[in-house]
Amino acid sequence: EDARIAVRNVRRHALDDLKKSEKAGDISQDEQKDYGQRVQDLTDDHIKKIDETLKNKESEIMQV
């Protein structure tokens, strides 16, 4: 669970930084949305990997 929380916190910080950049005029609103979607996709991938690792560890422990 701690790993999932850490990944979500990184996502939140990244999305906040994107919003700040968009408000400052460094990136367009479309770019902010595109980058935000990339961040979400990466977050989903990492959460999936965490879940798979957890499932494998649980299976490993149950075999012993």
PyMOL Python script that loads the backbone (N, CA, C, O; Angstrom):
from pymol import cmd

cmd.read_pdbstr("""\
ATOM      1  N   GLU A   1       0.828  -1.199   0.000  1.00  0.00           N
ATOM      2  CA  GLU A   1       0.000   0.000   0.000  1.00  0.00           C
ATOM      3  C   GLU A   1       0.870   1.261   0.000  1.00  0.00           C
ATOM      4  O   GLU A   1       0.541   2.251  -0.654  1.00  0.00           O
ATOM      5  N   ASP A   2       1.973   1.215   0.732  1.00  0.00           N
ATOM      6  CA  ASP A   2       2.869   2.379   0.772  1.00  0.00           C
ATOM      7  C   ASP A   2       3.406   2.717  -0.616  1.00  0.00           C
ATOM      8  O   ASP A   2       3.560   3.888  -0.961  1.00  0.00           O
ATOM      9  N   ALA A   3       3.691   1.682  -1.408  1.00  0.00           N
ATOM     10  CA  ALA A   3       4.202   1.917  -2.760  1.00  0.00           C
ATOM     11  C   ALA A   3       3.144   2.597  -3.623  1.00  0.00           C
ATOM     12  O   ALA A   3       3.453   3.509  -4.391  1.00  0.00           O
ATOM     13  N   ARG A   4       1.903   2.152  -3.495  1.00  0.00           N
ATOM     14  CA  ARG A   4       0.820   2.775  -4.266  1.00  0.00           C
ATOM     15  C   ARG A   4       0.649   4.244  -3.877  1.00  0.00           C
ATOM     16  O   ARG A   4       0.462   5.107  -4.735  1.00  0.00           O
ATOM     17  N   ILE A   5       0.715   4.509  -2.590  1.00  0.00           N
ATOM     18  CA  ILE A   5       0.578   5.884  -2.107  1.00  0.00           C
ATOM     19  C   ILE A   5       1.709   6.749  -2.648  1.00  0.00           C
ATOM     20  O   ILE A   5       1.486   7.889  -3.057  1.00  0.00           O
ATOM     21  N   ALA A   6       2.923   6.204  -2.647  1.00  0.00           N
ATOM     22  CA  ALA A   6       4.073   6.952  -3.155  1.00  0.00           C
ATOM     23  C   ALA A   6       3.891   7.292  -4.636  1.00  0.00           C
ATOM     24  O   ALA A   6       4.180   8.411  -5.060  1.00  0.00           O
ATOM     25  N   VAL A   7       3.413   6.326  -5.417  1.00  0.00           N
ATOM     26  CA  VAL A   7       3.188   6.567  -6.847  1.00  0.00           C
ATOM     27  C   VAL A   7       2.112   7.632  -7.035  1.00  0.00           C
ATOM     28  O   VAL A   7       2.251   8.513  -7.885  1.00  0.00           O
ATOM     29  N   ARG A   8       1.058   7.557  -6.259  1.00  0.00           N
ATOM     30  CA  ARG A   8      -0.015   8.553  -6.374  1.00  0.00           C
ATOM     31  C   ARG A   8       0.470   9.947  -5.981  1.00  0.00           C
ATOM     32  O   ARG A   8       0.064  10.944  -6.578  1.00  0.00           O
ATOM     33  N   ASN A   9       1.334  10.010  -4.982  1.00  0.00           N
ATOM     34  CA  ASN A   9       1.881  11.307  -4.574  1.00  0.00           C
ATOM     35  C   ASN A   9       2.738  11.914  -5.681  1.00  0.00           C
ATOM     36  O   ASN A   9       2.682  13.119  -5.930  1.00  0.00           O
ATOM     37  N   VAL A  10       3.523  11.078  -6.338  1.00  0.00           N
ATOM     38  CA  VAL A  10       4.337  11.557  -7.464  1.00  0.00           C
ATOM     39  C   VAL A  10       3.419  12.077  -8.570  1.00  0.00           C
ATOM     40  O   VAL A  10       3.682  13.120  -9.168  1.00  0.00           O
ATOM     41  N   ARG A  11       2.338  11.336  -8.833  1.00  0.00           N
ATOM     42  CA  ARG A  11       1.375  11.774  -9.855  1.00  0.00           C
ATOM     43  C   ARG A  11       0.786  13.135  -9.489  1.00  0.00           C
ATOM     44  O   ARG A  11       0.707  14.031 -10.329  1.00  0.00           O
ATOM     45  N   ARG A  12       0.378  13.282  -8.245  1.00  0.00           N
ATOM     46  CA  ARG A  12      -0.232  14.539  -7.795  1.00  0.00           C
ATOM     47  C   ARG A  12       0.736  15.708  -7.972  1.00  0.00           C
ATOM     48  O   ARG A  12       0.353  16.777  -8.447  1.00  0.00           O
ATOM     49  N   HIS A  13       2.001  15.491  -7.582  1.00  0.00           N
ATOM     50  CA  HIS A  13       3.001  16.558  -7.725  1.00  0.00           C
ATOM     51  C   HIS A  13       3.234  16.896  -9.203  1.00  0.00           C
ATOM     52  O   HIS A  13       3.353  18.066  -9.565  1.00  0.00           O
ATOM     53  N   ALA A  14       3.296  15.874 -10.043  1.00  0.00           N
ATOM     54  CA  ALA A  14       3.515  16.105 -11.472  1.00  0.00           C
ATOM     55  C   ALA A  14       2.349  16.885 -12.073  1.00  0.00           C
ATOM     56  O   ALA A  14       2.556  17.820 -12.846  1.00  0.00           O
ATOM     57  N   LEU A  15       1.128  16.500 -11.720  1.00  0.00           N
ATOM     58  CA  LEU A  15      -0.039  17.206 -12.252  1.00  0.00           C
ATOM     59  C   LEU A  15      -0.102  18.642 -11.741  1.00  0.00           C
ATOM     60  O   LEU A  15      -0.485  19.550 -12.479  1.00  0.00           O
ATOM     61  N   ASP A  16       0.273  18.846 -10.484  1.00  0.00           N
ATOM     62  CA  ASP A  16       0.322  20.209  -9.943  1.00  0.00           C
ATOM     63  C   ASP A  16       1.345  21.060 -10.688  1.00  0.00           C
ATOM     64  O   ASP A  16       1.084  22.220 -11.008  1.00  0.00           O
ATOM     65  N   ASP A  17       2.513  20.474 -10.963  1.00  0.00           N
ATOM     66  CA  ASP A  17       3.550  21.197 -11.705  1.00  0.00           C
ATOM     67  C   ASP A  17       3.075  21.543 -13.121  1.00  0.00           C
ATOM     68  O   ASP A  17       3.354  22.629 -13.629  1.00  0.00           O
ATOM     69  N   LEU A  18       2.357  20.609 -13.747  1.00  0.00           N
ATOM     70  CA  LEU A  18       1.825  20.883 -15.083  1.00  0.00           C
ATOM     71  C   LEU A  18       0.825  22.038 -15.054  1.00  0.00           C
ATOM     72  O   LEU A  18       0.838  22.896 -15.936  1.00  0.00           O
ATOM     73  N   LYS A  19      -0.030  22.058 -14.050  1.00  0.00           N
ATOM     74  CA  LYS A  19      -1.005  23.147 -13.933  1.00  0.00           C
ATOM     75  C   LYS A  19      -0.304  24.486 -13.731  1.00  0.00           C
ATOM     76  O   LYS A  19      -0.705  25.496 -14.309  1.00  0.00           O
ATOM     77  N   LYS A  20       0.740  24.489 -12.912  1.00  0.00           N
ATOM     78  CA  LYS A  20       1.488  25.724 -12.677  1.00  0.00           C
ATOM     79  C   LYS A  20       2.158  26.201 -13.965  1.00  0.00           C
ATOM     80  O   LYS A  20       2.156  27.394 -14.268  1.00  0.00           O
ATOM     81  N   SER A  21       2.726  25.268 -14.715  1.00  0.00           N
ATOM     82  CA  SER A  21       3.383  25.621 -15.976  1.00  0.00           C
ATOM     83  C   SER A  21       2.379  26.179 -16.978  1.00  0.00           C
ATOM     84  O   SER A  21       2.681  27.120 -17.712  1.00  0.00           O
ATOM     85  N   GLU A  22       1.194  25.597 -17.004  1.00  0.00           N
ATOM     86  CA  GLU A  22       0.163  26.072 -17.926  1.00  0.00           C
ATOM     87  C   GLU A  22      -0.300  27.471 -17.533  1.00  0.00           C
ATOM     88  O   GLU A  22      -0.497  28.323 -18.399  1.00  0.00           O
ATOM     89  N   LYS A  23      -0.474  27.713 -16.246  1.00  0.00           N
ATOM     90  CA  LYS A  23      -0.904  29.032 -15.787  1.00  0.00           C
ATOM     91  C   LYS A  23       0.172  30.089 -16.024  1.00  0.00           C
ATOM     92  O   LYS A  23      -0.135  31.255 -16.273  1.00  0.00           O
ATOM     93  N   ALA A  24       1.440  29.667 -15.945  1.00  0.00           N
ATOM     94  CA  ALA A  24       2.542  30.598 -16.173  1.00  0.00           C
ATOM     95  C   ALA A  24       2.757  30.865 -17.661  1.00  0.00           C
ATOM     96  O   ALA A  24       3.511  31.766 -18.030  1.00  0.00           O
ATOM     97  N   GLY A  25       2.101  30.087 -18.508  1.00  0.00           N
ATOM     98  CA  GLY A  25       2.235  30.281 -19.941  1.00  0.00           C
ATOM     99  C   GLY A  25       3.391  29.515 -20.557  1.00  0.00           C
ATOM    100  O   GLY A  25       3.720  29.718 -21.726  1.00  0.00           O
ATOM    101  N   ASP A  26       4.012  28.633 -19.778  1.00  0.00           N
ATOM    102  CA  ASP A  26       5.134  27.847 -20.299  1.00  0.00           C
ATOM    103  C   ASP A  26       4.671  26.755 -21.257  1.00  0.00           C
ATOM    104  O   ASP A  26       5.390  26.398 -22.191  1.00  0.00           O
ATOM    105  N   ILE A  27       3.469  26.225 -21.026  1.00  0.00           N
ATOM    106  CA  ILE A  27       2.905  25.205 -21.908  1.00  0.00           C
ATOM    107  C   ILE A  27       1.449  25.574 -22.181  1.00  0.00           C
ATOM    108  O   ILE A  27       0.826  26.310 -21.416  1.00  0.00           O
ATOM    109  N   SER A  28       0.923  25.049 -23.281  1.00  0.00           N
ATOM    110  CA  SER A  28      -0.474  25.327 -23.620  1.00  0.00           C
ATOM    111  C   SER A  28      -1.397  24.399 -22.830  1.00  0.00           C
ATOM    112  O   SER A  28      -0.952  23.428 -22.217  1.00  0.00           O
ATOM    113  N   GLN A  29      -2.675  24.715 -22.858  1.00  0.00           N
ATOM    114  CA  GLN A  29      -3.650  23.883 -22.160  1.00  0.00           C
ATOM    115  C   GLN A  29      -3.703  22.488 -22.784  1.00  0.00           C
ATOM    116  O   GLN A  29      -3.859  21.494 -22.074  1.00  0.00           O
ATOM    117  N   ASP A  30      -3.575  22.413 -24.111  1.00  0.00           N
ATOM    118  CA  ASP A  30      -3.566  21.112 -24.782  1.00  0.00           C
ATOM    119  C   ASP A  30      -2.358  20.286 -24.354  1.00  0.00           C
ATOM    120  O   ASP A  30      -2.475  19.086 -24.105  1.00  0.00           O
ATOM    121  N   GLU A  31      -1.197  20.936 -24.270  1.00  0.00           N
ATOM    122  CA  GLU A  31       0.003  20.230 -23.816  1.00  0.00           C
ATOM    123  C   GLU A  31      -0.166  19.751 -22.381  1.00  0.00           C
ATOM    124  O   GLU A  31       0.246  18.644 -22.033  1.00  0.00           O
ATOM    125  N   GLN A  32      -0.771  20.587 -21.560  1.00  0.00           N
ATOM    126  CA  GLN A  32      -0.986  20.222 -20.161  1.00  0.00           C
ATOM    127  C   GLN A  32      -1.866  18.979 -20.078  1.00  0.00           C
ATOM    128  O   GLN A  32      -1.598  18.083 -19.278  1.00  0.00           O
ATOM    129  N   LYS A  33      -2.904  18.919 -20.893  1.00  0.00           N
ATOM    130  CA  LYS A  33      -3.789  17.752 -20.896  1.00  0.00           C
ATOM    131  C   LYS A  33      -3.066  16.519 -21.423  1.00  0.00           C
ATOM    132  O   LYS A  33      -3.215  15.429 -20.871  1.00  0.00           O
ATOM    133  N   ASP A  34      -2.280  16.685 -22.493  1.00  0.00           N
ATOM    134  CA  ASP A  34      -1.532  15.558 -23.058  1.00  0.00           C
ATOM    135  C   ASP A  34      -0.524  15.010 -22.054  1.00  0.00           C
ATOM    136  O   ASP A  34      -0.445  13.800 -21.841  1.00  0.00           O
ATOM    137  N   TYR A  35       0.243  15.904 -21.440  1.00  0.00           N
ATOM    138  CA  TYR A  35       1.228  15.471 -20.453  1.00  0.00           C
ATOM    139  C   TYR A  35       0.541  14.857 -19.237  1.00  0.00           C
ATOM    140  O   TYR A  35       1.034  13.889 -18.658  1.00  0.00           O
ATOM    141  N   GLY A  36      -0.593  15.423 -18.860  1.00  0.00           N
ATOM    142  CA  GLY A  36      -1.352  14.869 -17.739  1.00  0.00           C
ATOM    143  C   GLY A  36      -1.812  13.452 -18.029  1.00  0.00           C
ATOM    144  O   GLY A  36      -1.791  12.595 -17.145  1.00  0.00           O
ATOM    145  N   GLN A  37      -2.228  13.201 -19.270  1.00  0.00           N
ATOM    146  CA  GLN A  37      -2.648  11.847 -19.649  1.00  0.00           C
ATOM    147  C   GLN A  37      -1.459  10.895 -19.630  1.00  0.00           C
ATOM    148  O   GLN A  37      -1.597   9.743 -19.219  1.00  0.00           O
ATOM    149  N   ARG A  38      -0.305  11.358 -20.065  1.00  0.00           N
ATOM    150  CA  ARG A  38       0.902  10.521 -20.011  1.00  0.00           C
ATOM    151  C   ARG A  38       1.250  10.172 -18.569  1.00  0.00           C
ATOM    152  O   ARG A  38       1.601   9.033 -18.262  1.00  0.00           O
ATOM    153  N   VAL A  39       1.147  11.162 -17.693  1.00  0.00           N
ATOM    154  CA  VAL A  39       1.418  10.921 -16.270  1.00  0.00           C
ATOM    155  C   VAL A  39       0.442   9.882 -15.735  1.00  0.00           C
ATOM    156  O   VAL A  39       0.841   8.980 -14.997  1.00  0.00           O
ATOM    157  N   GLN A  40      -0.836   9.999 -16.101  1.00  0.00           N
ATOM    158  CA  GLN A  40      -1.843   9.046 -15.630  1.00  0.00           C
ATOM    159  C   GLN A  40      -1.557   7.648 -16.166  1.00  0.00           C
ATOM    160  O   GLN A  40      -1.690   6.666 -15.436  1.00  0.00           O
ATOM    161  N   ASP A  41      -1.164   7.551 -17.440  1.00  0.00           N
ATOM    162  CA  ASP A  41      -0.844   6.249 -18.024  1.00  0.00           C
ATOM    163  C   ASP A  41       0.336   5.600 -17.306  1.00  0.00           C
ATOM    164  O   ASP A  41       0.310   4.404 -17.013  1.00  0.00           O
ATOM    165  N   LEU A  42       1.367   6.391 -17.023  1.00  0.00           N
ATOM    166  CA  LEU A  42       2.520   5.860 -16.295  1.00  0.00           C
ATOM    167  C   LEU A  42       2.127   5.430 -14.884  1.00  0.00           C
ATOM    168  O   LEU A  42       2.592   4.406 -14.385  1.00  0.00           O
ATOM    169  N   THR A  43       1.275   6.217 -14.255  1.00  0.00           N
ATOM    170  CA  THR A  43       0.798   5.874 -12.915  1.00  0.00           C
ATOM    171  C   THR A  43       0.060   4.541 -12.949  1.00  0.00           C
ATOM    172  O   THR A  43       0.298   3.671 -12.112  1.00  0.00           O
ATOM    173  N   ASP A  44      -0.831   4.386 -13.915  1.00  0.00           N
ATOM    174  CA  ASP A  44      -1.586   3.140 -14.036  1.00  0.00           C
ATOM    175  C   ASP A  44      -0.659   1.951 -14.261  1.00  0.00           C
ATOM    176  O   ASP A  44      -0.857   0.888 -13.673  1.00  0.00           O
ATOM    177  N   ASP A  45       0.357   2.126 -15.113  1.00  0.00           N
ATOM    178  CA  ASP A  45       1.317   1.051 -15.370  1.00  0.00           C
ATOM    179  C   ASP A  45       2.066   0.660 -14.103  1.00  0.00           C
ATOM    180  O   ASP A  45       2.240  -0.526 -13.824  1.00  0.00           O
ATOM    181  N   HIS A  46       2.505   1.644 -13.342  1.00  0.00           N
ATOM    182  CA  HIS A  46       3.265   1.347 -12.132  1.00  0.00           C
ATOM    183  C   HIS A  46       2.388   0.712 -11.054  1.00  0.00           C
ATOM    184  O   HIS A  46       2.839  -0.185 -10.341  1.00  0.00           O
ATOM    185  N   ILE A  47       1.165   1.159 -10.931  1.00  0.00           N
ATOM    186  CA  ILE A  47       0.245   0.546  -9.971  1.00  0.00           C
ATOM    187  C   ILE A  47      -0.006  -0.911 -10.364  1.00  0.00           C
ATOM    188  O   ILE A  47      -0.072  -1.788  -9.503  1.00  0.00           O
ATOM    189  N   LYS A  48      -0.144  -1.164 -11.657  1.00  0.00           N
ATOM    190  CA  LYS A  48      -0.352  -2.529 -12.139  1.00  0.00           C
ATOM    191  C   LYS A  48       0.859  -3.402 -11.800  1.00  0.00           C
ATOM    192  O   LYS A  48       0.699  -4.543 -11.367  1.00  0.00           O
ATOM    193  N   LYS A  49       2.067  -2.871 -11.997  1.00  0.00           N
ATOM    194  CA  LYS A  49       3.278  -3.623 -11.668  1.00  0.00           C
ATOM    195  C   LYS A  49       3.360  -3.903 -10.172  1.00  0.00           C
ATOM    196  O   LYS A  49       3.763  -4.991  -9.761  1.00  0.00           O
ATOM    197  N   ILE A  50       2.982  -2.929  -9.366  1.00  0.00           N
ATOM    198  CA  ILE A  50       2.986  -3.117  -7.913  1.00  0.00           C
ATOM    199  C   ILE A  50       2.011  -4.224  -7.537  1.00  0.00           C
ATOM    200  O   ILE A  50       2.335  -5.092  -6.727  1.00  0.00           O
ATOM    201  N   ASP A  51       0.820  -4.197  -8.123  1.00  0.00           N
ATOM    202  CA  ASP A  51      -0.185  -5.220  -7.831  1.00  0.00           C
ATOM    203  C   ASP A  51       0.295  -6.609  -8.254  1.00  0.00           C
ATOM    204  O   ASP A  51       0.081  -7.586  -7.536  1.00  0.00           O
ATOM    205  N   GLU A  52       0.942  -6.697  -9.420  1.00  0.00           N
ATOM    206  CA  GLU A  52       1.463  -7.979  -9.890  1.00  0.00           C
ATOM    207  C   GLU A  52       2.556  -8.499  -8.963  1.00  0.00           C
ATOM    208  O   GLU A  52       2.592  -9.688  -8.646  1.00  0.00           O
ATOM    209  N   THR A  53       3.440  -7.616  -8.533  1.00  0.00           N
ATOM    210  CA  THR A  53       4.509  -8.009  -7.617  1.00  0.00           C
ATOM    211  C   THR A  53       3.926  -8.499  -6.302  1.00  0.00           C
ATOM    212  O   THR A  53       4.384  -9.500  -5.752  1.00  0.00           O
ATOM    213  N   LEU A  54       2.934  -7.809  -5.806  1.00  0.00           N
ATOM    214  CA  LEU A  54       2.280  -8.212  -4.563  1.00  0.00           C
ATOM    215  C   LEU A  54       1.626  -9.581  -4.717  1.00  0.00           C
ATOM    216  O   LEU A  54       1.747 -10.434  -3.837  1.00  0.00           O
ATOM    217  N   LYS A  55       0.945  -9.786  -5.817  1.00  0.00           N
ATOM    218  CA  LYS A  55       0.288 -11.071  -6.075  1.00  0.00           C
ATOM    219  C   LYS A  55       1.320 -12.197  -6.142  1.00  0.00           C
ATOM    220  O   LYS A  55       1.107 -13.270  -5.578  1.00  0.00           O
ATOM    221  N   ASN A  56       2.438 -11.952  -6.831  1.00  0.00           N
ATOM    222  CA  ASN A  56       3.493 -12.963  -6.929  1.00  0.00           C
ATOM    223  C   ASN A  56       4.097 -13.273  -5.566  1.00  0.00           C
ATOM    224  O   ASN A  56       4.356 -14.435  -5.252  1.00  0.00           O
ATOM    225  N   LYS A  57       4.319 -12.250  -4.760  1.00  0.00           N
ATOM    226  CA  LYS A  57       4.880 -12.458  -3.418  1.00  0.00           C
ATOM    227  C   LYS A  57       3.913 -13.253  -2.549  1.00  0.00           C
ATOM    228  O   LYS A  57       4.330 -14.138  -1.803  1.00  0.00           O
ATOM    229  N   GLU A  58       2.624 -12.940  -2.643  1.00  0.00           N
ATOM    230  CA  GLU A  58       1.635 -13.680  -1.867  1.00  0.00           C
ATOM    231  C   GLU A  58       1.617 -15.146  -2.277  1.00  0.00           C
ATOM    232  O   GLU A  58       1.530 -16.029  -1.424  1.00  0.00           O
ATOM    233  N   SER A  59       1.699 -15.411  -3.580  1.00  0.00           N
ATOM    234  CA  SER A  59       1.737 -16.791  -4.070  1.00  0.00           C
ATOM    235  C   SER A  59       2.984 -17.502  -3.573  1.00  0.00           C
ATOM    236  O   SER A  59       2.933 -18.664  -3.168  1.00  0.00           O
ATOM    237  N   GLU A  60       4.098 -16.794  -3.609  1.00  0.00           N
ATOM    238  CA  GLU A  60       5.369 -17.345  -3.151  1.00  0.00           C
ATOM    239  C   GLU A  60       5.292 -17.718  -1.672  1.00  0.00           C
ATOM    240  O   GLU A  60       5.762 -18.783  -1.271  1.00  0.00           O
ATOM    241  N   ILE A  61       4.711 -16.855  -0.876  1.00  0.00           N
ATOM    242  CA  ILE A  61       4.596 -17.105   0.563  1.00  0.00           C
ATOM    243  C   ILE A  61       3.657 -18.274   0.829  1.00  0.00           C
ATOM    244  O   ILE A  61       3.916 -19.084   1.719  1.00  0.00           O
ATOM    245  N   MET A  62       2.582 -18.370   0.076  1.00  0.00           N
ATOM    246  CA  MET A  62       1.614 -19.446   0.279  1.00  0.00           C
ATOM    247  C   MET A  62       2.201 -20.805  -0.084  1.00  0.00           C
ATOM    248  O   MET A  62       1.759 -21.821   0.454  1.00  0.00           O
ATOM    249  N   GLN A  63       3.180 -20.852  -0.976  1.00  0.00           N
ATOM    250  CA  GLN A  63       3.800 -22.112  -1.365  1.00  0.00           C
ATOM    251  C   GLN A  63       4.725 -22.636  -0.285  1.00  0.00           C
ATOM    252  O   GLN A  63       4.949 -23.843  -0.199  1.00  0.00           O
ATOM    253  N   VAL A  64       5.260 -21.767   0.528  1.00  0.00           N
ATOM    254  CA  VAL A  64       6.197 -22.162   1.584  1.00  0.00           C
ATOM    255  C   VAL A  64       5.462 -22.622   2.773  1.00  0.00           C
ATOM    256  O   VAL A  64       6.076 -22.998   3.771  1.00  0.00           O
TER     257      VAL A  64
END
""", "prot")
cmd.dss("prot")
cmd.show_as("cartoon", "prot")
cmd.util.cbc("prot")
cmd.orient("prot")
